[in-house]
Amino acid sequence: MKFTLVVLFLLLAGAQGSFGADLQSREEVTELTDAVDKLFREWDVPGSPGGAVILTDGGEIILKRCYGLADIEHGIPITPETCFELASVSKPFTAFGVLLLEQAGKLTLNDDIRKYLPELKDYGSPITIADLLHHTSGLSDWVRVRPYAGQYGRSGFGIEELLNLVARQRVLEFEPGSKWSYSNTNYALLAEIIARVTGRSFGEWMQDNVFEPLAMHDTSFPANGKRILPNRANAYHRSSAGEPVRSLVEAFEIPGSAHAFSTIDDMAKWIDNLRTGRVVGLDIVEKMRKKTTLTTGEQSFYGAGLGIGSYRGIRTAGHSGQTGAFKTELVYCPDIEVGIAVVGNAGWLQADDISRRILDLYLGDELEQLPEAAAVGAEEPDEASSYDMDPAEYERFLGGYRLDADPSVLFAVAREGKWLVGAIVGKGLDFFRPLAESEFENRHQNCRLTFFGGEDKERATERVLVILRGKEMWATRVQLPDDPRWLDECVGFYYSDEIEAAYEIVRESDGLAVHLPNSKSRPIHPIEADLLAGGIGILTFLRSDKGDVVGFDFGEPEDLGARLIRFARYERSNLPKS
């Protein structure tokens, strides 16, 4: 079922060839509506979840469309009143609340967060409220770290558990203010600071001071996921058979970084607030839209709760979000006062792509020309066209390679299931698929690997050519120690006080593997002496003065900073209780 509202009005300025230029006739309105319908046709079928979109221009609602079902079991359609989990699109609301308190003189952005959260650790350099707002704190993302402790659910993990986890972080990922690294921990702590400064629950204070003044009556930060919300949508993933199945998002207890619920009608009001600052003026909105200057003098692309960038020559401010199968996207173009919000309850709905395709349709020639392959309606490359290779053949590629131009840079190659894993040690990790017998690619990163030597499939390859966004880098294989017994020395039990988890490293038929709590074993491969890697991340083993293995530093794959989680070696009988 679809619901639509298109407001007809004459835009006084615009370029020819775009729907936004002059929606003067019913035929032109129908063209835009039909074009958007085509983008959502996959979800405009019986028994499917779907989504909703709202497009505004200068305070006017141009397009409002809803597709699919909010509740498949009961056949309830998505309407403008359907309430969606906004996921990380909640962050702009939290940032707005903090800036309201700053405007009222209740706090300053330069305040050390330990002024309000004294139970946190003193790292020597203060973490400020501004660092939390701008994702420059150096605090690890709790959503990213907890699975490494075998903790996958969010139920029962509240603010006290979060504060305990943060207080155990051994070192920061980087000096506060020196780098940008996205972390949900930052905005969860901001929500707690709001609660402690105001003496009220975060959700109640936001309701009275942000949402109600903006007439966003259907938007809220519920105290937890158990609260009954009128018109709340369920969310659905797609099964291996292609059928929708319920995405059971557990009851949450930590708002701020996510878990605002809203409707597309209320999102139009929020977009209008970004345009006008109609309740408290534009000062706060302008602070949200200002890029962050790091202590290095560089600028990040993030303001306060908003990512700052451009799309086809038009400045943008916005945010993406995903919680379970809920998908959200918010984009506002301040120079032309056009905004769009897309919300969905289908895990395979690409809200970010759809929002920009609708901007393409609406703005047309006002935007810079897209490359032909990226034009609206262009075919995506066929995944099935990739080279068919047995992952067992990856063995000859695995190992460490040092860059010829800078031998201090180590490129690690490992295997995880059907994927080849490539990582510059200390700079994160990516997954590659085969293109040819010795060639792999990661399209998202625009990176290609070509291996040389070992063509007989029995010998190890000797070199790899890394082409990253057009830049060529050659690397040469690192020779492993002749005595393979060093791998056996890594076998054993290890424990981390930081995440309160025990790992076991075991010998398996095809090499070493790590047993994680509440998870299957994950293979790891030798890269160089005392360094192993896999899809789980990179393990650097530590030795005593006598040469005994006493622990390892674990660099998890999404960590783009230098932060390492330390594990100490234990006898099984002496492992701490986690």
MODA-V967173 format. One record per residue. N is the residue number from 1. PSI is psi in degrees with one decimal (NA if undefined). Layout:
n=N psi=PSI
n=N psi=PSI
This chain:
n=1 psi=143.0
n=2 psi=147.5
n=3 psi=136.1
n=4 psi=146.7
n=5 psi=119.6
n=6 psi=122.0
n=7 psi=123.7
n=8 psi=124.0
n=9 psi=160.7
n=10 psi=120.5
n=11 psi=124.8
n=12 psi=-22.7
n=13 psi=146.6
n=14 psi=169.9
n=15 psi=153.1
n=16 psi=151.7
n=17 psi=-0.7
n=18 psi=145.8
n=19 psi=-30.8
n=20 psi=-10.8
n=21 psi=-47.7
n=22 psi=90.1
n=23 psi=74.9
n=24 psi=-24.3
n=25 psi=156.9
n=26 psi=-31.5
n=27 psi=-41.4
n=28 psi=-36.7
n=29 psi=-43.1
n=30 psi=-38.4
n=31 psi=-48.4
n=32 psi=-45.5
n=33 psi=-45.0
n=34 psi=-39.1
n=35 psi=-40.9
n=36 psi=-39.2
n=37 psi=-37.8
n=38 psi=-34.6
n=39 psi=-28.3
n=40 psi=10.2
n=41 psi=-27.7
n=42 psi=-28.3
n=43 psi=-3.9
n=44 psi=53.7
n=45 psi=156.6
n=46 psi=141.4
n=47 psi=19.1
n=48 psi=142.8
n=49 psi=178.9
n=50 psi=-130.8
n=51 psi=-175.0
n=52 psi=153.1
n=53 psi=143.7
n=54 psi=133.1
n=55 psi=128.2
n=56 psi=155.4
n=57 psi=116.0
n=58 psi=31.5
n=59 psi=-8.5
n=60 psi=140.5
n=61 psi=118.9
n=62 psi=-41.9
n=63 psi=134.8
n=64 psi=115.8
n=65 psi=143.0
n=66 psi=142.3
n=67 psi=142.2
n=68 psi=-167.5
n=69 psi=137.6
n=70 psi=-29.8
n=71 psi=103.8
n=72 psi=-40.0
n=73 psi=-37.4
n=74 psi=5.4
n=75 psi=32.4
n=76 psi=120.5
n=77 psi=157.0
n=78 psi=131.4
n=79 psi=174.7
n=80 psi=-16.4
n=81 psi=-3.7
n=82 psi=134.8
n=83 psi=121.2
n=84 psi=146.3
n=85 psi=125.1
n=86 psi=-8.1
n=87 psi=-133.2
n=88 psi=-8.2
n=89 psi=-4.2
n=90 psi=-27.1
n=91 psi=-40.1
n=92 psi=-34.5
n=93 psi=-45.5
n=94 psi=-43.9
n=95 psi=-41.7
n=96 psi=-41.9
n=97 psi=-43.2
n=98 psi=-42.7
n=99 psi=-28.7
n=100 psi=-43.8
n=101 psi=-35.9
n=102 psi=-43.9
n=103 psi=-33.9
n=104 psi=-1.2
n=105 psi=17.2
n=106 psi=-19.3
n=107 psi=169.4
n=108 psi=153.6
n=109 psi=-17.9
n=110 psi=-0.5
n=111 psi=136.9
n=112 psi=130.1
n=113 psi=-19.6
n=114 psi=-11.1
n=115 psi=-33.0
n=116 psi=-22.9
n=117 psi=68.7
n=118 psi=-16.7
n=119 psi=-9.8
n=120 psi=161.9
n=121 psi=146.7
n=122 psi=114.2
n=123 psi=6.9
n=124 psi=-40.4
n=125 psi=127.5
n=126 psi=142.7
n=127 psi=124.4
n=128 psi=166.7
n=129 psi=-37.3
n=130 psi=-37.7
n=131 psi=-39.3
n=132 psi=-46.3
n=133 psi=-39.2
n=134 psi=4.7
n=135 psi=43.9
n=136 psi=24.5
n=137 psi=-29.8
n=138 psi=1.2
n=139 psi=137.8
n=140 psi=151.9
n=141 psi=117.2
n=142 psi=-32.4
n=143 psi=-33.4
n=144 psi=-33.5
n=145 psi=-38.3
n=146 psi=-38.1
n=147 psi=-25.4
n=148 psi=-11.6
n=149 psi=9.3
n=150 psi=18.2
n=151 psi=106.8
n=152 psi=-26.6
n=153 psi=165.0
n=154 psi=-15.4
n=155 psi=134.2
n=156 psi=-0.9
n=157 psi=98.6
n=158 psi=-166.2
n=159 psi=-35.1
n=160 psi=-41.8
n=161 psi=-38.3
n=162 psi=-47.3
n=163 psi=-36.6
n=164 psi=-41.5
n=165 psi=-44.1
n=166 psi=-40.2
n=167 psi=-22.4
n=168 psi=-4.8
n=169 psi=120.5
n=170 psi=-49.5
n=171 psi=156.0
n=172 psi=157.3
n=173 psi=-28.1
n=174 psi=167.6
n=175 psi=129.6
n=176 psi=132.1
n=177 psi=-9.6
n=178 psi=-22.5
n=179 psi=166.0
n=180 psi=131.3
n=181 psi=118.7
n=182 psi=129.1
n=183 psi=120.3
n=184 psi=-23.4
n=185 psi=-39.7
n=186 psi=-47.6
n=187 psi=-24.8
n=188 psi=-40.0
n=189 psi=-35.8
n=190 psi=-40.0
n=191 psi=-40.4
n=192 psi=-36.5
n=193 psi=-42.4
n=194 psi=-44.2
n=195 psi=-42.6
n=196 psi=-35.4
n=197 psi=-39.5
n=198 psi=-17.1
n=199 psi=17.0
n=200 psi=167.3
n=201 psi=148.3
n=202 psi=-47.3
n=203 psi=-42.6
n=204 psi=-43.0
n=205 psi=-40.6
n=206 psi=-37.6
n=207 psi=-46.5
n=208 psi=-28.9
n=209 psi=-14.5
n=210 psi=-59.4
n=211 psi=-46.3
n=212 psi=-44.5
n=213 psi=-27.2
n=214 psi=7.4
n=215 psi=29.1
n=216 psi=72.1
n=217 psi=-17.5
n=218 psi=18.8
n=219 psi=139.0
n=220 psi=159.5
n=221 psi=89.6
n=222 psi=150.8
n=223 psi=-32.1
n=224 psi=172.1
n=225 psi=-2.7
n=226 psi=-12.7
n=227 psi=139.2
n=228 psi=124.5
n=229 psi=128.3
n=230 psi=138.1
n=231 psi=25.0
n=232 psi=132.1
n=233 psi=147.4
n=234 psi=164.0
n=235 psi=153.2
n=236 psi=134.2
n=237 psi=175.0
n=238 psi=130.6
n=239 psi=171.5
n=240 psi=-21.7
n=241 psi=0.1
n=242 psi=9.6
n=243 psi=146.7
n=244 psi=136.6
n=245 psi=149.3
n=246 psi=133.9
n=247 psi=106.2
n=248 psi=90.1
n=249 psi=120.2
n=250 psi=157.8
n=251 psi=124.1
n=252 psi=160.0
n=253 psi=6.4
n=254 psi=98.6
n=255 psi=-177.8
n=256 psi=-56.2
n=257 psi=-21.1
n=258 psi=-169.4
n=259 psi=22.9
n=260 psi=144.7
n=261 psi=140.2
n=262 psi=174.3
n=263 psi=166.7
n=264 psi=-28.6
n=265 psi=-43.6
n=266 psi=-32.6
n=267 psi=-31.1
n=268 psi=-36.5
n=269 psi=-36.7
n=270 psi=-42.2
n=271 psi=-40.0
n=272 psi=-31.3
n=273 psi=-37.9
n=274 psi=-27.1
n=275 psi=-41.9
n=276 psi=-20.9
n=277 psi=43.5
n=278 psi=-15.3
n=279 psi=-44.6
n=280 psi=12.2
n=281 psi=173.3
n=282 psi=-8.3
n=283 psi=-46.4
n=284 psi=-43.4
n=285 psi=-40.9
n=286 psi=-34.9
n=287 psi=-37.6
n=288 psi=-33.3
n=289 psi=2.4
n=290 psi=127.4
n=291 psi=150.3
n=292 psi=130.7
n=293 psi=121.6
n=294 psi=166.0
n=295 psi=-16.0
n=296 psi=-8.7
n=297 psi=-13.3
n=298 psi=160.6
n=299 psi=138.8
n=300 psi=172.1
n=301 psi=15.5
n=302 psi=138.9
n=303 psi=-121.3
n=304 psi=95.3
n=305 psi=3.4
n=306 psi=135.0
n=307 psi=134.3
n=308 psi=125.2
n=309 psi=-149.1
n=310 psi=155.8
n=311 psi=114.0
n=312 psi=45.5
n=313 psi=-2.0
n=314 psi=127.8
n=315 psi=140.9
n=316 psi=155.2
n=317 psi=132.0
n=318 psi=-164.7
n=319 psi=150.0
n=320 psi=162.1
n=321 psi=150.0
n=322 psi=126.6
n=323 psi=117.3
n=324 psi=-125.5
n=325 psi=5.1
n=326 psi=130.0
n=327 psi=135.3
n=328 psi=152.7
n=329 psi=132.8
n=330 psi=125.6
n=331 psi=127.2
n=332 psi=133.9
n=333 psi=95.6
n=334 psi=-32.0
n=335 psi=-27.3
n=336 psi=2.5
n=337 psi=37.6
n=338 psi=134.8
n=339 psi=154.0
n=340 psi=142.1
n=341 psi=132.8
n=342 psi=128.5
n=343 psi=147.8
n=344 psi=158.3
n=345 psi=23.3
n=346 psi=122.2
n=347 psi=-20.4
n=348 psi=8.8
n=349 psi=120.8
n=350 psi=86.7
n=351 psi=-36.0
n=352 psi=-43.9
n=353 psi=-43.9
n=354 psi=-41.5
n=355 psi=-40.0
n=356 psi=-29.8
n=357 psi=-34.1
n=358 psi=-38.2
n=359 psi=-39.3
n=360 psi=-46.8
n=361 psi=-42.9
n=362 psi=-43.5
n=363 psi=-27.4
n=364 psi=-119.1
n=365 psi=-6.2
n=366 psi=-16.9
n=367 psi=155.6
n=368 psi=150.3
n=369 psi=133.8
n=370 psi=148.9
n=371 psi=148.2
n=372 psi=-41.0
n=373 psi=-19.7
n=374 psi=2.9
n=375 psi=156.5
n=376 psi=131.8
n=377 psi=-5.5
n=378 psi=148.3
n=379 psi=137.6
n=380 psi=148.2
n=381 psi=143.6
n=382 psi=115.4
n=383 psi=-30.3
n=384 psi=-13.5
n=385 psi=-4.9
n=386 psi=158.9
n=387 psi=135.7
n=388 psi=112.3
n=389 psi=136.4
n=390 psi=122.8
n=391 psi=-21.4
n=392 psi=-23.5
n=393 psi=-10.3
n=394 psi=-16.9
n=395 psi=-38.5
n=396 psi=-14.2
n=397 psi=-18.6
n=398 psi=144.3
n=399 psi=-165.9
n=400 psi=144.2
n=401 psi=129.9
n=402 psi=137.6
n=403 psi=132.6
n=404 psi=-38.7
n=405 psi=-22.8
n=406 psi=88.5
n=407 psi=-12.0
n=408 psi=-14.8
n=409 psi=121.6
n=410 psi=125.8
n=411 psi=118.3
n=412 psi=137.9
n=413 psi=123.8
n=414 psi=-174.4
n=415 psi=141.1
n=416 psi=100.8
n=417 psi=-125.2
n=418 psi=-0.6
n=419 psi=146.9
n=420 psi=134.4
n=421 psi=128.1
n=422 psi=136.4
n=423 psi=132.9
n=424 psi=117.2
n=425 psi=126.5
n=426 psi=-1.5
n=427 psi=18.6
n=428 psi=176.4
n=429 psi=146.0
n=430 psi=160.4
n=431 psi=138.4
n=432 psi=145.4
n=433 psi=152.6
n=434 psi=140.6
n=435 psi=-32.3
n=436 psi=-173.9
n=437 psi=-34.5
n=438 psi=27.7
n=439 psi=134.9
n=440 psi=158.3
n=441 psi=154.4
n=442 psi=104.4
n=443 psi=-37.0
n=444 psi=-42.0
n=445 psi=-1.2
n=446 psi=53.5
n=447 psi=138.1
n=448 psi=139.4
n=449 psi=131.1
n=450 psi=122.1
n=451 psi=145.9
n=452 psi=147.7
n=453 psi=161.8
n=454 psi=28.1
n=455 psi=-18.8
n=456 psi=3.0
n=457 psi=1.0
n=458 psi=-32.3
n=459 psi=148.8
n=460 psi=145.5
n=461 psi=156.4
n=462 psi=-30.8
n=463 psi=160.4
n=464 psi=137.7
n=465 psi=117.9
n=466 psi=120.3
n=467 psi=105.3
n=468 psi=111.5
n=469 psi=43.7
n=470 psi=-12.5
n=471 psi=127.8
n=472 psi=134.0
n=473 psi=123.3
n=474 psi=142.8
n=475 psi=146.9
n=476 psi=140.9
n=477 psi=140.4
n=478 psi=132.4
n=479 psi=130.1
n=480 psi=158.8
n=481 psi=142.9
n=482 psi=-34.8
n=483 psi=110.7
n=484 psi=-3.5
n=485 psi=-17.8
n=486 psi=-28.2
n=487 psi=-39.9
n=488 psi=-29.4
n=489 psi=-17.6
n=490 psi=-16.9
n=491 psi=135.0
n=492 psi=-168.7
n=493 psi=142.6
n=494 psi=149.8
n=495 psi=140.2
n=496 psi=121.9
n=497 psi=-28.4
n=498 psi=-45.1
n=499 psi=3.5
n=500 psi=55.1
n=501 psi=147.5
n=502 psi=136.4
n=503 psi=147.1
n=504 psi=129.5
n=505 psi=125.2
n=506 psi=159.2
n=507 psi=128.1
n=508 psi=175.1
n=509 psi=-32.5
n=510 psi=18.0
n=511 psi=-155.4
n=512 psi=156.3
n=513 psi=157.0
n=514 psi=129.6
n=515 psi=117.2
n=516 psi=156.6
n=517 psi=135.2
n=518 psi=33.9
n=519 psi=163.1
n=520 psi=163.5
n=521 psi=149.5
n=522 psi=126.9
n=523 psi=145.5
n=524 psi=148.0
n=525 psi=143.6
n=526 psi=132.4
n=527 psi=-47.9
n=528 psi=-177.8
n=529 psi=124.8
n=530 psi=20.5
n=531 psi=121.4
n=532 psi=154.4
n=533 psi=157.6
n=534 psi=-170.9
n=535 psi=-23.4
n=536 psi=-30.6
n=537 psi=-156.9
n=538 psi=129.9
n=539 psi=120.5
n=540 psi=113.7
n=541 psi=143.4
n=542 psi=140.4
n=543 psi=152.6
n=544 psi=176.0
n=545 psi=-25.6
n=546 psi=-5.2
n=547 psi=5.2
n=548 psi=143.1
n=549 psi=122.4
n=550 psi=-3.8
n=551 psi=-171.0
n=552 psi=155.6
n=553 psi=127.5
n=554 psi=117.9
n=555 psi=107.5
n=556 psi=153.2
n=557 psi=-27.4
n=558 psi=-0.4
n=559 psi=107.6
n=560 psi=-3.2
n=561 psi=-163.3
n=562 psi=9.6
n=563 psi=134.6
n=564 psi=136.0
n=565 psi=123.5
n=566 psi=134.0
n=567 psi=134.0
n=568 psi=149.0
n=569 psi=139.5
n=570 psi=153.3
n=571 psi=147.0
n=572 psi=-39.9
n=573 psi=-18.4
n=574 psi=7.7
n=575 psi=133.1
n=576 psi=153.6
n=577 psi=125.1
n=578 psi=NA
